[in-house]
């Protein structure tokens, strides 16, 4: 409390001095250009080891008519700040790895210059003729020299589809110690939200389902159009192996975890052992569907089995595991009849119990904020509580 008190006093003192000096100087009304050119700071995140604070600085790019946000880093020990990312496009959501070795962020950049080894086309060198060698008769074909069968057009198309063009928004990694950022994903759909696994070996992220062949054929035949509240792609859950990509600092293919076309995945969190992922999902990304959001758990150690665990009549979302992984907290309307106007609640369930039998009534959960006259939101669950 003493440090906070001192900081507030110093801040008040500096504000008073600045106000006095400002009053002595001639008043200046900022122009529209000056107002739009002001820098802004947001998205502050402390590294788990407490050595760095990452934050984003917003600047105005008048040439491109856009705000651009780049990541800066503050060294807590020295108090020095330096710019960590650069580029024409903004760095969006970011998150530290639990071991503090990497800072992951989503951005739009040029694709990685070097592709994985298996994707590189092999250059065929022409065979040199030996001196004095007689030219063989081309019409003569030996039994063992049969030409390989040409692949059918459909087979070629399948091979081409295996490496679809990546979308603009991808996950990149950069070390707080310096060096260039490198691309982790080459996903065919833009990356949505993402979170590190607790062991720092994987990153889970949401992205819309890849465009199907039927959708591509329809677009090619009738051009691009959209059927209202019907043509939407559900967000699904994916994981990417950071440890595998780190070997060569090259992007790796993500693994799709959820495949239910009737679910639109929203917020999610890892269990402490990195074996489970709890997520909330609705029937579609449309706003009316958000009133019927339930919570699921996917077991990565058992063929990505998805279990419905909380299904109260009102919306339930933002699941967070307890530090020991035995309980799950979440935000809920707790089946209040007029929950649009009422305060939300934070409830808790036992993981093993809801994996066996989903919680479907308020009696199946423990309300932690029944006497709290505010609208709470779970930020995290630490050793001392939520």
C-alpha positions in Angstrom: 0.0 0.0 0.0 2.9 2.4 0.7 4.2 2.1 -2.8 0.8 2.8 -4.3 0.4 5.8 -2.0 3.8 7.2 -3.0 3.0 6.7 -6.7 -0.3 8.5 -6.4 1.4 11.3 -4.5 4.1 11.7 -7.2 1.5 11.5 -9.9 -0.6 14.2 -8.3 2.5 16.4 -7.8 3.6 16.1 -11.4 0.1 16.8 -12.5 0.0 20.0 -10.4 3.4 21.1 -11.8 2.3 20.4 -15.3 -0.9 22.3 -14.7 1.0 25.3 -13.3 3.4 25.4 -16.2 0.6 24.9 -18.7 -1.3 27.9 -17.2 1.8 30.1 -17.6 2.2 29.2 -21.2 0.0 30.5 -24.0 -3.1 28.4 -24.5 -3.2 26.3 -27.6 -6.2 24.6 -29.0 -5.0 21.4 -30.8 -5.9 21.2 -34.4 -7.7 18.1 -35.8 -4.5 16.9 -37.3 -2.6 17.2 -34.0 -5.4 15.4 -32.2 -5.4 12.5 -34.6 -1.6 12.4 -34.5 -1.5 11.8 -30.7 0.1 8.5 -29.7 -1.8 6.1 -27.4 -0.8 3.1 -25.3 -2.9 0.0 -24.7 -2.8 -3.8 -24.2 -0.2 -3.9 -21.4 0.9 -7.4 -20.4 3.5 -8.4 -17.8 5.7 -11.4 -18.6 5.2 -14.3 -16.2 8.7 -14.0 -14.9 8.0 -10.3 -14.2 11.0 -9.0 -16.2 9.2 -7.3 -19.0 6.0 -5.4 -19.8 4.8 -5.6 -23.3 2.5 -2.9 -24.6 1.2 -1.5 -27.9 1.8 2.1 -29.1 -0.7 3.5 -31.6 0.6 5.9 -34.2 -1.1 7.6 -37.1 0.0 6.7 -40.7 -1.2 9.6 -42.7 0.1 8.1 -46.0 -2.0 4.9 -45.5 -4.9 6.7 -43.7 -4.7 4.3 -40.8 -3.8 3.8 -37.2 -0.8 1.4 -36.8 -0.1 -0.3 -33.5 3.3 -1.8 -32.8 4.6 -3.8 -29.7 7.0 -2.1 -27.4 8.8 -3.7 -24.4 9.7 -2.2 -21.0 12.6 -3.7 -19.1 11.4 -3.6 -15.5 15.0 -3.8 -14.1 16.4 -0.9 -16.1 13.2 1.1 -16.9 14.3 1.2 -20.6 11.7 0.8 -23.4 12.3 -0.3 -26.9 10.2 -1.1 -30.0 9.9 -4.8 -30.5 7.8 -5.1 -33.8 7.8 -3.0 -36.9 5.9 -3.0 -40.2 3.1 -1.4 -42.2 0.4 -3.5 -40.5 -0.6 -3.4 -36.9 0.2 -6.0 -34.3 -3.1 -7.1 -32.8 -3.8 -9.5 -29.8 -0.6 -10.7 -28.0 0.2 -13.1 -25.2 3.3 -14.2 -23.3 4.3 -17.9 -23.2 4.1 -19.2 -19.7 7.8 -19.7 -19.6 8.4 -16.1 -20.8 10.5 -17.1 -23.7 8.2 -15.9 -26.5 5.6 -13.2 -27.1 3.0 -14.3 -29.6 1.0 -11.8 -31.5 -1.4 -11.8 -34.5 -0.6 -9.6 -37.4 -0.7 -9.3 -41.2 2.8 -9.5 -42.8 4.5 -10.9 -45.8 4.6 -14.7 -45.7 7.7 -16.3 -44.4 10.4 -16.2 -47.1 11.5 -19.8 -46.5 9.0 -22.6 -46.7 9.4 -25.9 -44.9 11.7 -28.3 -46.6 9.0 -30.7 -47.8 7.4 -27.9 -49.7 10.4 -26.8 -51.7 10.3 -27.8 -55.4 13.2 -30.1 -56.4 15.2 -28.8 -59.3 16.0 -31.5 -61.8 19.4 -31.4 -63.3 19.8 -32.4 -66.9 21.7 -35.7 -67.3 25.1 -35.2 -69.0 25.9 -37.5 -71.9 29.1 -39.4 -71.7 31.6 -39.0 -74.5 31.4 -41.7 -77.1 28.0 -42.9 -75.8 25.7 -43.9 -78.6 22.3 -42.3 -78.6 19.7 -44.9 -77.7 16.7 -45.6 -79.9 13.8 -43.7 -78.4 11.4 -46.1 -79.9 12.9 -49.0 -77.9 11.3 -49.3 -74.5 12.7 -51.8 -72.0 10.3 -53.7 -69.8 11.6 -52.1 -66.6 11.5 -48.6 -68.2 7.8 -48.0 -68.1 6.7 -44.4 -67.9 5.0 -43.5 -64.6 1.3 -43.1 -64.9 0.1 -39.6 -65.3 -2.0 -38.4 -62.4 -5.6 -37.6 -63.1 -6.7 -34.0 -62.9 -8.8 -34.7 -59.7 -5.7 -36.2 -58.0 -3.6 -33.2 -58.9 -6.3 -30.8 -57.6 -6.3 -32.7 -54.3 -2.5 -32.2 -53.9 -2.9 -28.5 -54.7 -5.7 -28.1 -52.1 -3.4 -29.6 -49.4 -1.4 -26.3 -49.3 -4.1 -23.7 -49.5 -3.2 -20.0 -49.7 -2.8 -18.7 -46.1 -5.0 -15.9 -44.9 -3.8 -12.5 -43.9 -4.0 -12.7 -40.1 -1.5 -15.2 -38.7 0.3 -15.9 -35.4 3.9 -14.7 -35.1 6.5 -15.2 -32.3 9.3 -12.9 -31.2 11.8 -13.2 -28.3 12.0 -10.5 -25.7 15.8 -10.8 -26.1 15.7 -9.5 -29.6 15.9 -10.9 -33.1 13.3 -11.1 -35.9 9.8 -12.3 -35.5 8.9 -15.5 -37.2 5.6 -16.9 -38.5 4.1 -19.8 -36.5 1.0 -20.5 -38.6 0.0 -20.6 -42.3 -3.7 -21.1 -41.7 -6.2 -20.7 -44.6 -8.5 -18.6 -42.4 -7.8 -15.5 -40.3 -6.8 -16.3 -36.7 -9.2 -15.2 -34.1 -8.5 -15.5 -30.4 -5.5 -17.6 -29.2 -4.0 -18.9 -25.9 -0.8 -20.6 -24.9 -1.0 -24.1 -23.3 0.3 -24.0 -19.7 3.4 -26.0 -20.7 4.3 -23.5 -23.4 4.4 -26.3 -26.1 1.2 -25.5 -28.0 -1.1 -22.6 -28.9 -4.8 -23.0 -29.3 -6.7 -20.6 -31.5 -10.1 -20.0 -33.1 -10.7 -19.6 -36.8 -13.6 -19.9 -39.1 -14.1 -23.2 -41.0 -12.2 -23.4 -44.3 -14.3 -22.6 -47.4 -15.8 -25.9 -48.7 -15.7 -27.1 -52.2 -19.5 -26.5 -52.5 -19.0 -22.9 -51.5 -16.2 -22.4 -53.9 -18.2 -23.9 -56.8 -21.2 -21.7 -55.9 -19.0 -18.6 -55.9 -17.5 -19.5 -59.2 -20.9 -20.1 -60.8 -23.0 -17.3 -59.3 -20.3 -14.9 -58.0 -20.1 -13.9 -54.4 -23.3 -13.3 -52.4 -24.6 -14.0 -48.9 -27.8 -15.4 -47.6 -28.8 -13.4 -44.5 -28.3 -15.3 -41.2 -27.6 -18.5 -43.0 -24.3 -18.0 -44.8 -21.8 -17.9 -41.9 -18.8 -20.1 -41.1 -18.6 -21.4 -37.6 -15.5 -20.7 -35.6 -13.7 -23.9 -34.7 -10.8 -24.7 -32.3 -7.3 -25.5 -33.6 -3.9 -26.2 -32.0 -0.4 -25.7 -33.3 2.7 -27.3 -32.0 5.2 -24.6 -31.0 7.9 -27.0 -30.1 7.9 -28.5 -33.6 7.9 -25.1 -35.3 10.7 -23.8 -33.1 13.2 -26.3 -34.4 13.5 -24.4 -37.7 11.6 -21.2 -36.9 9.2 -22.1 -39.7 5.4 -22.3 -39.8 3.7 -25.6 -39.2 0.2 -26.9 -40.0 -2.4 -26.6 -37.3 -4.6 -29.5 -36.1 -8.4 -29.0 -36.0 -9.8 -29.9 -32.6 -13.5 -29.2 -32.9 -15.4 -30.2 -36.0 -19.1 -29.7 -35.1 -20.6 -27.5 -37.8 -23.5 -26.7 -35.4 -21.2 -25.0 -32.9 -19.5 -21.6 -33.0 -16.6 -21.6 -30.6 -16.0 -18.5 -28.6 -13.9 -18.0 -25.4 -11.7 -20.9 -24.2 -9.0 -21.8 -21.6 -6.4 -24.5 -21.1 -6.3 -26.8 -18.0 -3.1 -26.6 -15.9 -1.9 -30.0 -17.2 -2.5 -28.9 -20.9 -4.7 -32.0 -21.5 -8.1 -30.3 -21.5 -9.5 -27.2 -23.1 -12.8 -25.6 -21.8 -14.7 -23.5 -24.3 -18.0 -21.7 -24.7 -20.0 -22.1 -27.9 -23.3 -21.0 -29.4 -25.3 -22.2 -32.3 -24.1 -19.5 -34.6 -22.0 -16.3 -34.6 -25.2 -14.2 -34.9 -26.1 -11.9 -32.0 -29.5 -13.6 -31.1 -27.6 -17.0 -30.7 -25.5 -15.5 -27.9 -28.3 -15.9 -25.4 -27.9 -19.7 -25.6 -24.2 -20.2 -25.0 -23.1 -23.4 -23.3 -19.7 -24.7 -22.0 -17.8 -27.7 -23.3 -14.6 -29.5 -22.5 -12.5 -31.2 -25.1 -10.0 -33.9 -24.0 -6.9 -33.8 -26.1 -5.6 -37.1 -24.7 -8.6 -39.1 -25.9 -9.1 -38.3 -29.6 -10.3 -34.8 -29.0 -13.6 -35.9 -27.5 -15.9 -33.0 -26.8 -18.2 -33.1 -23.7 -21.0 -30.7 -22.9 -20.5 -29.8 -19.2 -22.6 -26.7 -18.5 -26.0 -26.1 -20.2 -28.1 -23.7 -18.2 -31.1 -22.1 -20.0 -29.3 -18.7 -19.9 -25.9 -17.9 -21.4 -22.7 -19.4 -19.8 -19.3 -18.3 -21.0 -15.6 -17.5 -20.1 -14.6 -20.8 -18.5 -11.5 -20.8 -16.3 -9.8 -23.8 -14.6 -8.7 -23.7 -11.0 -4.9 -23.9 -10.4 -5.3 -27.6 -9.6 -7.5 -28.3 -12.6 -10.3 -29.9 -10.4 -12.8 -27.1 -10.7 -14.1 -24.8 -13.5 -15.4 -21.3 -12.9 -17.4 -19.4 -15.5 -19.6 -16.3 -16.0 -23.3 -17.1 -16.1 -26.7 -15.4 -16.1 -27.8 -18.2 -13.8 -31.2 -18.7 -15.5 -32.5 -15.3 -14.4 -35.7 -14.4 -16.3 -34.6 -10.9 -17.1 -30.8 -11.4 -17.3 -30.4 -8.7 -20.0 -30.9 -6.1 -17.2 -29.5 -8.0 -14.2 -26.0 -8.5 -12.9 -24.2 -11.6 -14.1 -22.8 -14.2 -11.7 -19.6 -16.3 -11.3 -20.3 -20.0 -10.7 -18.2 -23.0 -10.1 -18.5 -26.7 -10.9 -16.4 -29.8 -10.2 -14.7 -31.0 -13.5 -15.0 -34.7 -12.9 -18.7 -34.3 -11.9 -19.8 -32.3 -15.0 -17.8 -34.6 -17.3 -20.0 -37.4 -16.1 -23.3 -35.4 -15.8 -23.6 -31.9 -17.3 -24.9 -29.1 -15.1 -28.3 -28.0 -16.5 -30.0 -26.2 -13.6 -28.8 -23.5 -11.1 -28.9 -26.1 -8.4 -26.1 -28.0 -10.2 -23.6 -25.1 -9.8 -22.2 -23.1 -6.9 -22.9 -19.4 -7.1 -19.9 -17.4 -5.8 -21.2 -13.9 -6.2 -24.9 -14.1 -5.1 -24.3 -11.3 -2.6 -22.1 -9.2 -4.9 -24.0 -6.2 -6.1 -22.0 -5.6 -9.3 -21.5 -7.3 -12.7 -18.3 -9.5 -12.2 -16.1 -10.9 -14.8 -13.4 -13.5 -14.4 -9.9 -12.4 -15.2 -8.0 -15.3 -13.9 -7.9 -17.9 -11.1 -4.7 -17.8 -9.1 -3.4 -19.5 -5.9 -5.3 -16.9 -3.7 -8.6 -17.3 -5.6 -10.5 -15.7 -8.5 
